[in-house]
Amino acid sequence: MPKVFSIFGQWAYSPSYKAMNFNIKQISANKTYEVRQPILRPGKPIETCYFEGDQLKTTLHFGIFSDKNLLGVSSFFKNNHPSLSESTQYQLRGMAVLTSHQGKDLGRTLLNYGEQALKLKQVNIIWCNAREVSVSFYKKNNYQTFGSPFIIEGIGPHYVMFKKL
């Protein structure tokens, strides 16, 4: 059964999730580092979690919370991939859920929320550089790979993935 929620003052629909007792809200870039660092850059300085474009007004950061505890984050950057022809694109970066809360649909819920927010902004496509270990997660959420895998130094193999909205 669909659930209704508000994004930027407009109503959107969401599939029913086990995670609907959590809340999602827009957060600052600085708040994302609390989850990015232990999940995406463990053992590395916090500065490695700062992404170019984090502070731009066009960048959207979302967090999923249980009470006041931040459990997961996602960031969407206005950035066109040179191999995609759609004019209005956003890049997903820094998608992460704390290890203790993975496997509970929080990532899917957070991703869906971000997609709905971008639809309201008339975005045509979302793309990301997905870690090899995350490809199956994105495929389950209707993202497609394209191109050859590549290595991001110090992090590992990645695939470019995209989804048309």
HELIX and SHEET records of a PDB file:
HELIX    1   1 LYS A   18  ASN A   21  5                                   4    
HELIX    2   2 ALA A   29  LEU A   40  1                                  12    
HELIX    3   3 ILE A   46  CYS A   49  5                                   4    
HELIX    4   4 THR A   99  HIS A  101  5                                   3    
HELIX    5   5 LEU A  106  LEU A  120  1                                  15    
HELIX    6   6 GLU A  132  SER A  134  5                                   3    
HELIX    7   7 VAL A  135  LYS A  140  1                                   6    
SHEET    1   A 2 LYS A   3  ILE A   7  0                                        
SHEET    2   A 2 GLN A  10  SER A  14 -1                                        
SHEET    1   B 7 ASN A  23  GLN A  26  0                                        
SHEET    2   B 7 LEU A  60  SER A  66 -1                                        
SHEET    3   B 7 ASN A  69  LYS A  78 -1                                        
SHEET    4   B 7 GLN A  89  VAL A  97 -1                                        
SHEET    5   B 7 ILE A 125  ARG A 131  1                                        
SHEET    6   B 7 GLY A 156  LYS A 164 -1                                        
SHEET    7   B 7 GLN A 144  ILE A 152 -1                                        
END                                                                             
